[in-house]
Amino acid sequence: MGGIDYSVCIHWKEVRHYGEKNQDYVARGLKATIHNDNTSDQAKQSAADRLEKMGAEVPSDYQSHPKNQERVQKKSSDDDDSSGGDSGELSQQSIAGYKSSLARDNVSEEKKEHAREVLEQAGAL
């Protein structure tokens, strides 16, 4: 009766199934981060990047929510009102996020064009 030890195979399937289940929870949490109005753009970009690496579908419409648009507009107007000379400068993380959006297939052409404009203004393209 040589052959396969089925108890090991069953255990392996259970572990594999449990791991996939955890990945589903992680993906759900990352998608919730993307849709949360109180989450920073950097956190949303990081969550989108992690979802992409996991092979999960990345929601590309999170910036189209009116509350997010208001928050982004308010932040940019706050940056314009500040007295610092370098206030319009993008962080390396922001530049990396915009560049990664250019490379992703699931990002709309409209959002890619916006990313190009921002990168050109920052001198990073």
LUMTORPA-502668 format. One line per field, with one value per atom (N, C-alpha, C, O, CB): residue in one letter; chain; atom name; x, y, z. Coordinates in Angstrom, 3 decimals. Glycine has a CB too. Layout:
N
rest = c(A; ...) $
kette = c(A; ...) $
atom = c(CA; ...) $
c1 = c(X; ...) $
c2 = c(Y; ...) $
c3 = c(Z; ...) $
# end
This chain:
125
rest = c(M; M; M; M; M; G; G; G; G; G; G; G; G; G; G; I; I; I; I; I; D; D; D; D; D; Y; Y; Y; Y; Y; S; S; S; S; S; V; V; V; V; V; C; C; C; C; C; I; I; I; I; I; H; H; H; H; H; W; W; W; W; W; K; K; K; K; K; E; E; E; E; E; V; V; V; V; V; R; R; R; R; R; H; H; H; H; H; Y; Y; Y; Y; Y; G; G; G; G; G; E; E; E; E; E; K; K; K; K; K; N; N; N; N; N; Q; Q; Q; Q; Q; D; D; D; D; D; Y; Y; Y; Y; Y; V; V; V; V; V; A; A; A; A; A; R; R; R; R; R; G; G; G; G; G; L; L; L; L; L; K; K; K; K; K; A; A; A; A; A; T; T; T; T; T; I; I; I; I; I; H; H; H; H; H; N; N; N; N; N; D; D; D; D; D; N; N; N; N; N; T; T; T; T; T; S; S; S; S; S; D; D; D; D; D; Q; Q; Q; Q; Q; A; A; A; A; A; K; K; K; K; K; Q; Q; Q; Q; Q; S; S; S; S; S; A; A; A; A; A; A; A; A; A; A; D; D; D; D; D; R; R; R; R; R; L; L; L; L; L; E; E; E; E; E; K; K; K; K; K; M; M; M; M; M; G; G; G; G; G; A; A; A; A; A; E; E; E; E; E; V; V; V; V; V; P; P; P; P; P; S; S; S; S; S; D; D; D; D; D; Y; Y; Y; Y; Y; Q; Q; Q; Q; Q; S; S; S; S; S; H; H; H; H; H; P; P; P; P; P; K; K; K; K; K; N; N; N; N; N; Q; Q; Q; Q; Q; E; E; E; E; E; R; R; R; R; R; V; V; V; V; V; Q; Q; Q; Q; Q; K; K; K; K; K; K; K; K; K; K; S; S; S; S; S; S; S; S; S; S; D; D; D; D; D; D; D; D; D; D; D; D; D; D; D; D; D; D; D; D; S; S; S; S; S; S; S; S; S; S; G; G; G; G; G; G; G; G; G; G; D; D; D; D; D; S; S; S; S; S; G; G; G; G; G; E; E; E; E; E; L; L; L; L; L; S; S; S; S; S; Q; Q; Q; Q; Q; Q; Q; Q; Q; Q; S; S; S; S; S; I; I; I; I; I; A; A; A; A; A; G; G; G; G; G; Y; Y; Y; Y; Y; K; K; K; K; K; S; S; S; S; S; S; S; S; S; S; L; L; L; L; L; A; A; A; A; A; R; R; R; R; R; D; D; D; D; D; N; N; N; N; N; V; V; V; V; V; S; S; S; S; S; E; E; E; E; E; E; E; E; E; E; K; K; K; K; K; K; K; K; K; K; E; E; E; E; E; H; H; H; H; H; A; A; A; A; A; R; R; R; R; R; E; E; E; E; E; V; V; V; V; V; L; L; L; L; L; E; E; E; E; E; Q; Q; Q; Q; Q; A; A; A; A; A; G; G; G; G; G; A; A; A; A; A; L; L; L; L; L) $
kette = c(A; A; A; A; A; A; A; A; A; A; A; A; A; A; A; A; A; A; A; A; A; A; A; A; A; A; A; A; A; A; A; A; A; A; A; A; A; A; A; A; A; A; A; A; A; A; A; A; A; A; A; A; A; A; A; A; A; A; A; A; A; A; A; A; A; A; A; A; A; A; A; A; A; A; A; A; A; A; A; A; A; A; A; A; A; A; A; A; A; A; A; A; A; A; A; A; A; A; A; A; A; A; A; A; A; A; A; A; A; A; A; A; A; A; A; A; A; A; A; A; A; A; A; A; A; A; A; A; A; A; A; A; A; A; A; A; A; A; A; A; A; A; A; A; A; A; A; A; A; A; A; A; A; A; A; A; A; A; A; A; A; A; A; A; A; A; A; A; A; A; A; A; A; A; A; A; A; A; A; A; A; A; A; A; A; A; A; A; A; A; A; A; A; A; A; A; A; A; A; A; A; A; A; A; A; A; A; A; A; A; A; A; A; A; A; A; A; A; A; A; A; A; A; A; A; A; A; A; A; A; A; A; A; A; A; A; A; A; A; A; A; A; A; A; A; A; A; A; A; A; A; A; A; A; A; A; A; A; A; A; A; A; A; A; A; A; A; A; A; A; A; A; A; A; A; A; A; A; A; A; A; A; A; A; A; A; A; A; A; A; A; A; A; A; A; A; A; A; A; A; A; A; A; A; A; A; A; A; A; A; A; A; A; A; A; A; A; A; A; A; A; A; A; A; A; A; A; A; A; A; A; A; A; A; A; A; A; A; A; A; A; A; A; A; A; A; A; A; A; A; A; A; A; A; A; A; A; A; A; A; A; A; A; A; A; A; A; A; A; A; A; A; A; A; A; A; A; A; A; A; A; A; A; A; A; A; A; A; A; A; A; A; A; A; A; A; A; A; A; A; A; A; A; A; A; A; A; A; A; A; A; A; A; A; A; A; A; A; A; A; A; A; A; A; A; A; A; A; A; A; A; A; A; A; A; A; A; A; A; A; A; A; A; A; A; A; A; A; A; A; A; A; A; A; A; A; A; A; A; A; A; A; A; A; A; A; A; A; A; A; A; A; A; A; A; A; A; A; A; A; A; A; A; A; A; A; A; A; A; A; A; A; A; A; A; A; A; A; A; A; A; A; A; A; A; A; A; A; A; A; A; A; A; A; A; A; A; A; A; A; A; A; A; A; A; A; A; A; A; A; A; A; A; A; A; A; A; A; A; A; A; A; A; A; A; A; A; A; A; A; A; A; A; A; A; A; A; A; A; A; A; A; A; A; A; A; A; A; A; A; A; A; A; A; A; A; A; A; A; A; A; A; A; A; A; A; A; A; A; A; A; A; A; A; A; A; A; A; A; A; A; A; A; A; A; A; A; A; A; A; A; A; A; A; A; A; A; A; A; A; A; A; A; A; A) $
atom = c(N; CA; C; O; CB; N; CA; C; O; CB; N; CA; C; O; CB; N; CA; C; O; CB; N; CA; C; O; CB; N; CA; C; O; CB; N; CA; C; O; CB; N; CA; C; O; CB; N; CA; C; O; CB; N; CA; C; O; CB; N; CA; C; O; CB; N; CA; C; O; CB; N; CA; C; O; CB; N; CA; C; O; CB; N; CA; C; O; CB; N; CA; C; O; CB; N; CA; C; O; CB; N; CA; C; O; CB; N; CA; C; O; CB; N; CA; C; O; CB; N; CA; C; O; CB; N; CA; C; O; CB; N; CA; C; O; CB; N; CA; C; O; CB; N; CA; C; O; CB; N; CA; C; O; CB; N; CA; C; O; CB; N; CA; C; O; CB; N; CA; C; O; CB; N; CA; C; O; CB; N; CA; C; O; CB; N; CA; C; O; CB; N; CA; C; O; CB; N; CA; C; O; CB; N; CA; C; O; CB; N; CA; C; O; CB; N; CA; C; O; CB; N; CA; C; O; CB; N; CA; C; O; CB; N; CA; C; O; CB; N; CA; C; O; CB; N; CA; C; O; CB; N; CA; C; O; CB; N; CA; C; O; CB; N; CA; C; O; CB; N; CA; C; O; CB; N; CA; C; O; CB; N; CA; C; O; CB; N; CA; C; O; CB; N; CA; C; O; CB; N; CA; C; O; CB; N; CA; C; O; CB; N; CA; C; O; CB; N; CA; C; O; CB; N; CA; C; O; CB; N; CA; C; O; CB; N; CA; C; O; CB; N; CA; C; O; CB; N; CA; C; O; CB; N; CA; C; O; CB; N; CA; C; O; CB; N; CA; C; O; CB; N; CA; C; O; CB; N; CA; C; O; CB; N; CA; C; O; CB; N; CA; C; O; CB; N; CA; C; O; CB; N; CA; C; O; CB; N; CA; C; O; CB; N; CA; C; O; CB; N; CA; C; O; CB; N; CA; C; O; CB; N; CA; C; O; CB; N; CA; C; O; CB; N; CA; C; O; CB; N; CA; C; O; CB; N; CA; C; O; CB; N; CA; C; O; CB; N; CA; C; O; CB; N; CA; C; O; CB; N; CA; C; O; CB; N; CA; C; O; CB; N; CA; C; O; CB; N; CA; C; O; CB; N; CA; C; O; CB; N; CA; C; O; CB; N; CA; C; O; CB; N; CA; C; O; CB; N; CA; C; O; CB; N; CA; C; O; CB; N; CA; C; O; CB; N; CA; C; O; CB; N; CA; C; O; CB; N; CA; C; O; CB; N; CA; C; O; CB; N; CA; C; O; CB; N; CA; C; O; CB; N; CA; C; O; CB; N; CA; C; O; CB; N; CA; C; O; CB; N; CA; C; O; CB; N; CA; C; O; CB; N; CA; C; O; CB; N; CA; C; O; CB; N; CA; C; O; CB; N; CA; C; O; CB; N; CA; C; O; CB; N; CA; C; O; CB; N; CA; C; O; CB; N; CA; C; O; CB; N; CA; C; O; CB; N; CA; C; O; CB; N; CA; C; O; CB; N; CA; C; O; CB; N; CA; C; O; CB; N; CA; C; O; CB; N; CA; C; O; CB; N; CA; C; O; CB; N; CA; C; O; CB; N; CA; C; O; CB; N; CA; C; O; CB; N; CA; C; O; CB; N; CA; C; O; CB; N; CA; C; O; CB; N; CA; C; O; CB) $
c1 = c(0.806; 0.000; 0.841; 0.455; -0.913; 1.905; 2.676; 1.866; 0.828; 4.017; 2.317; 1.609; 1.492; 2.423; 0.255; 0.346; 0.129; -0.427; -1.317; -0.818; 0.092; -0.445; -1.541; -1.262; 0.684; -2.795; -3.914; -4.143; -4.681; -5.164; -3.747; -3.929; -3.097; -3.521; -3.547; -1.928; -1.090; -1.745; -1.748; 0.328; -2.301; -2.948; -4.151; -4.345; -3.383; -4.951; -6.132; -5.703; -6.268; -7.008; -4.693; -4.204; -3.680; -3.945; -3.095; -2.949; -2.409; -3.539; -3.446; -1.527; -4.614; -5.744; -6.403; -6.795; -6.774; -6.524; -7.126; -6.279; -6.812; -7.305; -4.982; -4.087; -4.172; -4.236; -2.631; -4.173; -4.244; -5.569; -5.593; -4.096; -6.664; -7.976; -8.008; -8.527; -9.092; -7.463; -7.436; -6.628; -7.014; -6.845; -5.514; -4.698; -5.442; -5.347; -3.420; -6.183; -6.962; -8.049; -8.345; -7.586; -8.637; -9.677; -9.102; -9.728; -10.298; -7.910; -7.273; -6.995; -7.147; -5.976; -6.593; -6.334; -7.607; -7.558; -5.774; -8.741; -10.015; -10.299; -10.751; -11.163; -10.028; -10.239; -9.307; -9.712; -10.025; -8.059; -7.095; -7.563; -7.528; -5.679; -8.004; -8.476; -9.685; -9.786; -8.832; -10.593; -11.769; -11.348; -11.875; -12.740; -10.405; -9.926; -9.257; -9.441; -8.960; -8.478; -7.810; -8.823; -8.678; -6.804; -9.852; -10.896; -11.655; -12.030; -11.876; -11.878; -12.541; -11.681; -12.201; -12.835; -10.376; -9.464; -9.599; -9.620; -8.010; -9.690; -9.800; -11.089; -11.100; -9.740; -12.172; -13.467; -13.735; -14.760; -14.568; -12.845; -13.040; -12.686; -11.565; -12.186; -13.636; -13.424; -12.392; -11.803; -14.731; -12.167; -11.232; -9.810; -8.946; -11.712; -9.560; -8.247; -7.469; -8.032; -8.373; -6.184; -5.343; -5.166; -5.343; -3.966; -4.816; -4.573; -3.387; -3.380; -4.325; -2.392; -1.235; -1.641; -1.176; -0.136; -2.496; -2.962; -3.800; -3.709; -3.778; -4.614; -5.424; -4.533; -4.788; -6.414; -3.497; -2.582; -1.844; -1.659; -1.580; -1.424; -0.741; -1.662; -1.236; -0.248; -2.917; -3.889; -4.118; -4.210; -5.223; -4.211; -4.401; -3.195; -3.353; -4.637; -1.999; -0.788; -0.751; -0.390; 0.461; -1.129; -1.148; -2.181; -1.922; -1.438; -3.355; -4.380; -3.867; -4.084; -5.675; -3.189; -2.649; -1.634; -1.645; -1.995; -0.759; 0.243; -0.406; 0.116; 1.215; -1.546; -2.261; -3.004; -3.433; -3.239; -3.156; -3.913; -5.400; -6.191; -3.664; -5.792; -7.209; -7.592; -6.737; -7.507; -8.882; -9.384; -9.221; -9.607; -10.872; -8.650; -8.426; -9.519; -9.636; -7.014; -10.331; -11.348; -10.672; -9.872; -12.297; -10.986; -10.325; -11.199; -10.804; -9.963; -12.375; -13.308; -13.300; -14.141; -14.693; -12.385; -12.485; -12.303; -12.821; -11.468; -11.594; -11.420; -12.649; -12.753; -10.201; -13.571; -14.746; -15.843; -16.836; -15.291; -15.675; -16.671; -16.641; -15.560; -16.422; -17.790; -17.827; -17.108; -16.436; -19.257; -17.235; -16.568; -15.056; -14.359; -16.980; -14.547; -13.108; -12.668; -11.614; -12.711; -13.459; -13.101; -13.071; -12.172; -14.087; -14.054; -14.081; -12.849; -12.236; -15.360; -12.491; -11.348; -10.055; -9.198; -11.259; -9.911; -8.715; -8.659; -7.591; -8.693; -9.802; -9.823; -9.504; -8.781; -11.188; -10.034; -9.761; -8.284; -7.675; -10.615; -7.703; -6.285; -5.427; -4.465; -5.883; -5.760; -4.948; -5.100; -4.135; -5.337; -6.284; -6.442; -5.715; -5.193; -7.936; -5.670; -4.896; -3.416; -2.712; -5.138; -2.935; -1.534; -1.220; -0.141; -1.206; -2.152; -1.937; -1.880; -1.155; -3.038; -2.646; -2.710; -1.533; -1.303; -3.987; -0.788; 0.306; 1.447; 1.601; 0.808; 2.248; 3.288; 4.605; 5.518; 3.502; 4.745; 6.005; 6.237; 5.302; 6.022; 7.505; 7.828; 7.763; 7.513; 9.185; 7.984; 8.014; 6.720; 6.711; 9.174; 5.633; 4.389; 3.793; 3.058; 3.381; 4.085; 3.536; 4.352; 3.988; 3.419; 5.446; 6.323; 5.689; 5.126; 7.691; 5.786; 5.240; 6.255; 7.463; 4.841; 5.751; 6.640; 7.036; 6.395; 5.961; 8.085; 8.529; 7.434; 7.270; 9.824; 6.684; 5.599; 4.502; 3.953; 5.014; 4.189; 3.160; 3.609; 2.836; 2.828; 4.856; 5.395; 5.346; 4.939; 6.845; 5.761; 5.725; 4.297; 4.062; 6.347; 3.349; 1.946; 1.414; 0.731; 1.090; 1.727; 1.282; 1.938; 1.285; 1.594; 3.220; 3.907; 3.322; 3.176; 5.416; 2.986; 2.417; 1.033; 0.642; 2.342; 0.286; -1.037; -0.916; -1.815; -1.820; 0.183; 0.390; 0.625; 0.278; 1.571; 1.211; 1.568; 0.437; 0.487; 2.780; -0.569; -1.633; -2.679; -3.059; -2.297; -3.132; -4.140; -5.533; -6.355; -4.166; -5.805; -7.161; -7.411; -8.440; -7.435; -6.498; -6.681; -7.194; -6.653; -5.344; -8.233; -8.836; -7.865; -6.941; -10.137; -8.085; -7.235; -7.324; -6.341; -7.634; -8.496; -8.680; -7.769; -7.130; -10.161; -7.718; -6.874; -5.395; -4.563; -7.223; -5.068; -3.677; -3.245; -2.115; -3.500; -4.132; -3.810; -3.583; -2.665; -4.944; -4.420; -4.237; -2.875; -2.161; -5.382; -2.527; -1.237; -0.086; 0.898; -1.108; -0.208; 0.838; 0.994; 2.112; 0.505; -0.136; -0.098; 0.584; 1.418; -1.523; 0.224; 0.814; 2.315; 3.105; 0.131; 2.705; 4.123; 4.905; 6.045; 4.295; 4.299; 4.976; 5.165; 6.227; 4.180; 4.148; 4.256; 5.330; 5.994; 2.905; 5.491; 6.486; 7.876; 8.858; 6.075; 7.954; 9.239; 9.718; 10.919; 10.272; 8.781; 9.141; 8.856; 8.983; 8.404; 8.475; 8.166; 9.078; 8.977; 6.705) $
c2 = c(-1.198; 0.000; 1.251; 2.202; 0.004; 1.336; 2.563; 3.635; 3.355; 2.343; 4.793; 5.834; 7.121; 7.559; 5.356; 7.696; 9.043; 8.989; 8.192; 9.827; 9.825; 9.985; 11.045; 12.244; 10.392; 10.583; 11.491; 12.472; 13.559; 10.694; 12.107; 13.036; 14.298; 15.390; 12.362; 14.154; 15.316; 16.164; 17.391; 14.879; 15.525; 16.258; 17.044; 18.201; 15.294; 16.416; 17.099; 18.298; 19.386; 16.128; 18.086; 19.194; 20.327; 21.496; 18.708; 19.999; 21.024; 21.822; 23.044; 20.383; 21.136; 21.838; 22.779; 23.892; 20.835; 22.329; 23.188; 24.430; 25.534; 22.420; 24.260; 25.400; 26.326; 27.546; 24.931; 25.744; 26.550; 27.320; 28.507; 25.654; 26.642; 27.292; 28.413; 29.495; 26.265; 28.160; 29.180; 30.387; 31.527; 28.606; 30.145; 31.246; 32.069; 33.296; 30.713; 31.406; 32.132; 32.965; 34.079; 31.157; 32.415; 33.135; 34.416; 35.474; 32.241; 34.314; 35.503; 36.530; 37.729; 35.130; 36.084; 37.005; 37.754; 38.936; 36.251; 37.069; 37.732; 38.837; 39.924; 36.709; 38.544; 39.560; 40.751; 41.903; 38.954; 40.459; 41.538; 42.394; 43.622; 40.967; 41.744; 42.487; 43.348; 44.491; 41.518; 42.810; 43.594; 44.821; 45.916; 42.721; 44.625; 45.744; 46.813; 48.007; 45.250; 46.381; 47.344; 48.112; 49.317; 46.632; 47.411; 48.097; 49.088; 50.170; 47.073; 48.708; 49.633; 50.869; 51.979; 48.939; 50.680; 51.818; 52.763; 53.981; 51.340; 52.214; 53.035; 53.847; 54.991; 52.155; 53.273; 53.957; 54.806; 55.485; 52.942; 54.785; 55.540; 57.005; 57.319; 54.948; 57.896; 59.330; 59.924; 60.962; 60.070; 59.288; 59.818; 59.296; 59.538; 59.476; 58.592; 58.023; 58.937; 59.493; 56.616; 59.095; 59.968; 59.372; 58.171; 60.190; 60.222; 59.758; 58.799; 57.856; 60.949; 59.035; 58.139; 56.750; 55.748; 58.710; 56.682; 55.389; 54.681; 53.463; 55.568; 55.445; 54.858; 54.325; 53.246; 55.895; 55.070; 54.633; 53.370; 52.445; 55.749; 53.342; 52.169; 50.950; 49.852; 52.439; 51.143; 50.044; 49.553; 48.347; 50.489; 50.476; 50.087; 49.305; 48.325; 51.329; 49.729; 49.014; 47.609; 46.653; 49.789; 47.484; 46.159; 45.253; 44.068; 46.281; 45.800; 45.000; 44.513; 43.363; 45.815; 45.396; 45.027; 43.894; 42.949; 46.250; 43.983; 42.935; 41.613; 40.549; 43.355; 41.671; 40.456; 39.837; 38.686; 40.762; 40.594; 40.104; 40.351; 39.800; 38.646; 41.171; 41.486; 42.688; 43.458; 41.766; 42.829; 43.958; 45.246; 45.321; 43.744; 46.247; 47.536; 48.494; 48.781; 48.113; 49.004; 49.981; 51.258; 51.855; 50.287; 51.666; 52.851; 54.091; 55.172; 52.619; 53.946; 55.071; 55.804; 56.678; 54.589; 55.483; 56.076; 57.580; 58.257; 55.460; 58.135; 59.581; 60.281; 61.506; 59.931; 59.511; 60.130; 60.420; 61.068; 59.242; 59.947; 60.237; 61.725; 62.278; 59.384; 62.386; 63.831; 64.243; 65.275; 64.294; 63.462; 63.827; 63.813; 64.670; 62.874; 62.839; 62.796; 63.978; 64.560; 61.488; 64.345; 65.481; 66.763; 67.587; 65.618; 66.937; 68.126; 68.168; 69.221; 68.147; 67.015; 66.953; 67.271; 67.986; 65.576; 66.743; 67.009; 68.482; 69.092; 66.128; 69.067; 70.484; 71.348; 72.338; 70.874; 70.987; 71.760; 71.682; 72.688; 71.251; 70.492; 70.330; 71.149; 71.786; 68.853; 71.141; 71.897; 73.398; 74.141; 71.540; 73.863; 75.291; 75.659; 76.768; 75.665; 74.754; 75.003; 75.104; 75.934; 73.893; 74.267; 74.316; 75.638; 76.195; 73.148; 76.151; 77.415; 78.582; 79.549; 77.646; 78.498; 79.590; 79.606; 80.608; 79.502; 78.518; 78.475; 79.372; 79.659; 77.036; 79.814; 80.790; 80.147; 80.858; 81.695; 78.835; 78.180; 78.187; 78.022; 76.755; 78.382; 78.446; 77.100; 77.034; 79.027; 76.016; 74.689; 73.931; 72.704; 73.899; 74.610; 73.929; 73.152; 72.191; 74.931; 73.536; 72.840; 71.637; 70.948; 73.776; 71.367; 70.270; 68.935; 68.800; 70.435; 67.959; 66.632; 65.803; 65.936; 65.917; 64.945; 64.022; 62.901; 62.694; 63.447; 62.192; 61.060; 60.003; 59.358; 60.443; 59.824; 58.843; 59.254; 58.413; 58.678; 60.536; 61.009; 60.828; 60.393; 62.481; 61.162; 60.994; 59.527; 59.194; 61.528; 58.644; 57.209; 56.737; 55.901; 56.419; 57.268; 56.887; 57.306; 56.534; 57.491; 58.540; 59.001; 58.189; 57.842; 60.494; 57.887; 57.092; 55.686; 55.139; 57.016; 55.099; 53.753; 53.754; 52.776; 53.169; 54.849; 54.908; 54.960; 54.503; 56.130; 55.510; 55.524; 54.120; 53.824; 56.425; 53.260; 51.920; 50.904; 49.831; 51.443; 51.220; 50.247; 50.249; 51.299; 50.541; 49.058; 48.895; 49.304; 49.725; 47.458; 49.187; 49.436; 50.900; 51.219; 48.573; 51.780; 53.213; 53.845; 53.598; 53.894; 54.655; 55.270; 56.240; 56.744; 55.998; 56.491; 57.427; 58.833; 59.574; 57.450; 59.194; 60.514; 60.673; 61.711; 60.719; 59.641; 59.689; 59.632; 60.265; 58.533; 58.879; 58.837; 60.200; 60.626; 57.768; 60.882; 62.218; 63.187; 64.007; 62.738; 63.086; 63.934; 63.654; 64.580; 63.697; 62.380; 62.011; 62.577; 63.065; 60.479; 62.512; 63.079; 64.581; 65.087; 62.818; 65.289; 66.738; 67.065; 67.968; 67.323; 66.327; 66.577; 66.302; 67.075; 65.706; 65.197; 64.850; 65.859; 66.187; 63.453; 66.356; 67.371; 68.662; 69.280; 67.650; 69.072; 70.288; 70.143; 71.114; 70.615; 68.929; 68.687; 68.453; 68.357; 67.490; 68.359; 68.104; 66.679; 66.413; 69.047; 65.760; 64.368; 63.461; 62.241; 63.862; 64.035; 63.211; 63.569; 62.986; 63.379) $
c3 = c(0.000; 0.000; 0.000; 0.679; 1.175; -0.666; -0.720; -1.416; -2.017; -1.436; -1.337; -2.057; -1.273; -0.597; -2.428; -1.385; -0.866; 0.546; 0.840; -1.778; 1.406; 2.754; 2.667; 2.648; 3.797; 2.615; 2.389; 3.541; 3.325; 2.156; 4.749; 5.868; 5.659; 6.037; 7.201; 5.065; 4.775; 3.694; 3.790; 4.338; 2.662; 1.572; 2.081; 1.709; 0.461; 2.928; 3.447; 4.289; 4.172; 4.283; 5.143; 5.970; 5.091; 5.370; 6.931; 4.044; 3.147; 2.508; 2.394; 2.059; 2.086; 1.480; 2.485; 2.134; 0.943; 3.737; 4.755; 4.987; 5.097; 6.069; 5.060; 5.255; 4.057; 4.207; 5.475; 2.872; 1.656; 1.619; 1.294; 0.395; 1.951; 1.957; 2.991; 2.720; 2.246; 4.156; 5.206; 4.747; 5.005; 6.513; 4.069; 3.555; 2.525; 2.524; 2.952; 1.645; 0.643; 1.314; 0.883; -0.371; 2.367; 3.085; 3.692; 3.630; 4.183; 4.277; 4.835; 3.751; 3.985; 5.550; 2.576; 1.477; 1.096; 0.755; 0.262; 1.154; 0.864; 1.880; 1.521; 0.860; 3.153; 4.191; 3.992; 4.147; 5.587; 3.649; 3.412; 2.244; 2.318; 3.134; 1.156; -0.018; 0.338; -0.109; -1.164; 1.130; 1.542; 2.352; 2.157; 2.370; 3.252; 4.060; 3.214; 3.451; 5.113; 2.220; 1.344; 0.504; 0.296; 0.433; 0.020; -0.752; 0.130; -0.320; -1.368; 1.389; 2.316; 2.541; 2.655; 3.661; 2.605; 2.756; 1.580; 1.757; 2.887; 0.386; -0.821; -0.814; -1.270; -2.075; -0.303; -0.330; 0.916; 0.979; -0.486; 1.900; 3.137; 2.907; 2.508; 4.286; 3.155; 2.941; 3.891; 3.589; 3.094; 5.025; 6.015; 5.824; 6.667; 7.404; 4.737; 4.468; 3.539; 2.596; 3.860; 3.798; 2.971; 1.578; 1.374; 3.636; 0.635; -0.731; -0.777; -1.569; -1.666; 0.062; 0.095; 0.573; 0.029; 1.003; 1.578; 2.076; 1.016; 0.857; 3.370; 0.293; -0.776; -1.893; -2.430; -1.336; -2.243; -3.292; -2.858; -3.649; -3.638; -1.598; -1.065; -1.086; -1.446; 0.363; -0.701; -0.717; -2.140; -2.371; -0.089; -3.100; -4.499; -5.004; -5.732; -5.380; -4.625; -5.038; -4.453; -5.141; -4.614; -3.171; -2.542; -3.197; -3.406; -1.045; -3.523; -4.203; -5.550; -5.932; -4.391; -6.259; -7.568; -7.423; -8.211; -8.251; -6.424; -6.200; -5.830; -6.164; -5.104; -5.139; -4.746; -5.923; -5.852; -3.619; -7.002; -8.141; -8.008; -8.773; -8.326; -7.049; -6.846; -7.701; -8.139; -5.347; -7.925; -8.711; -7.913; -6.746; -9.106; -8.554; -7.895; -8.330; -9.522; -8.231; -7.395; -7.777; -8.268; -7.549; -6.587; -9.466; -10.021; -9.899; -10.335; -11.484; -9.312; -9.262; -7.930; -7.717; -9.550; -7.028; -5.698; -5.717; -4.829; -4.782; -6.685; -6.734; -7.299; -7.236; -7.562; -7.847; -8.446; -7.422; -7.750; -9.537; -6.184; -5.160; -4.824; -4.621; -3.890; -4.761; -4.504; -3.219; -3.201; -4.440; -2.148; -0.897; -1.066; -0.523; 0.233; -1.820; -2.055; -2.894; -2.636; -2.736; -3.899; -4.742; -3.921; -4.089; -5.913; -3.030; -2.170; -1.275; -1.100; -1.312; -0.708; 0.188; -0.555; -0.035; 0.840; -1.766; -2.565; -2.941; -2.882; -3.833; -3.330; -3.690; -2.479; -2.600; -4.276; -1.310; -0.096; 0.247; 0.611; 1.086; 0.133; 0.447; -0.503; -0.073; 0.382; -1.789; -2.741; -2.512; -2.693; -4.182; -2.121; -1.841; -0.554; -0.444; -1.739; 0.420; 1.639; 1.319; 1.894; 2.673; 0.405; -0.005; -0.686; -0.484; -0.940; -1.493; -2.194; -1.221; -1.454; -3.221; -0.123; 0.842; 1.805; 2.481; 1.620; 1.878; 2.850; 2.405; 1.218; 3.042; 3.372; 3.062; 2.675; 2.256; 4.233; 2.797; 2.449; 0.955; 0.172; 2.964; 0.552; -0.868; -1.554; -2.758; -1.053; -0.809; -1.405; -1.171; -1.275; -0.855; -0.862; -0.506; -1.672; -1.446; 0.000; -2.907; -4.056; -4.475; -5.429; -5.199; -3.784; -4.141; -3.749; -2.663; -3.468; -4.641; -4.361; -3.593; -3.791; -5.666; -2.714; -2.016; -2.972; -4.003; -0.735; -2.622; -3.443; -3.527; -4.563; -2.869; -2.438; -2.445; -3.422; -4.134; -1.033; -3.454; -4.382; -5.821; -6.674; -4.115; -6.083; -7.437; -7.832; -8.945; -7.527; -6.920; -7.203; -7.452; -8.324; -6.044; -6.694; -6.883; -8.236; -8.910; -5.798; -8.638; -9.952; -11.065; -12.049; -10.132; -10.914; -11.940; -12.025; -13.118; -11.642; -10.880; -10.916; -11.552; -12.189; -9.505; -11.386; -12.015; -13.534; -14.241; -11.506; -14.044; -15.496; -16.036; -17.180; -15.857; -15.220; -15.675; -15.512; -16.113; -14.929; -14.718; -14.448; -15.551; -16.069; -13.105; -15.898; -16.946; -16.483; -17.296; -17.418; -15.194; -14.709; -14.349; -13.754; -13.507; -14.695; -14.455; -15.743; -16.820; -13.984; -15.631; -16.816; -17.477; -16.840; -16.442; -18.751; -19.495; -18.909; -18.908; -20.979; -18.414; -17.799; -16.574; -16.399; -17.394; -15.737; -14.544; -14.921; -14.270; -13.595; -15.966; -16.429; -16.953; -16.716; -17.524; -17.660; -18.173; -17.011; -17.047; -19.099; -15.990; -14.807; -14.161; -13.773; -13.781; -14.051; -13.458; -14.281; -13.725; -13.348; -15.614; -16.483; -16.237; -16.138; -17.975; -16.139; -15.912; -14.583; -14.510; -15.933; -13.540; -12.223; -12.255; -11.714; -11.143; -12.892; -12.964; -13.796; -13.464; -13.548; -14.881; -15.696; -14.907; -14.979; -16.983; -14.159; -13.344; -12.267; -11.905; -12.694; -11.765; -10.720; -11.306; -10.570; -9.871; -12.645; -13.288; -13.101; -13.137; -12.758; -12.902; -12.646; -13.831; -13.721; -11.438; -14.952; -16.126; -17.264; -18.343; -16.552) $
# end
